[in-house]
Amino acid sequence: MTTKYEIGSVHTGKVTGIQPYGAFVALDEETQGLVHISEITHGFVKDVNEHLKLNDEVQVKVLSIDEKSGKISLSIRATQEAPVEEKKEAAPRKPKKRQATVKTETETPQGFNTLKDKLEEWIEQSKREEVKK
């Protein structure tokens, strides 16, 4: 049944059924596959019926074939060239909030410290904070 169709091959088929999750496309009298809603066109598809109608002839690319179940996954989108997105002027981004840093009495140069060194420093800091209270 699926031996004459290969992954990556492109065929013309006819839409035989439309469901909320995609469309069924007949490749020949005996073989049909599913075009998932995400493979109908580039961009977001809310309703399959806005893009396809029953008996439409469409170009489809074979994405996968499950020999065991005989299911064929198809894509219309893969047969179309991706639209060139217009470069939008980037909106100015807000700077990310940074975590507050705690300054120690004896400022040490920043760099790689082991967890053991930092832990000792944090314990000392904690003790100083408790004494101040």
Helices and strands as residue ranges (DSSP letters): E 10-19, E 22-26, E 32-36, G 37-39, G 48-50, E 57-66, E 71-75, G 77-79, H 115-132
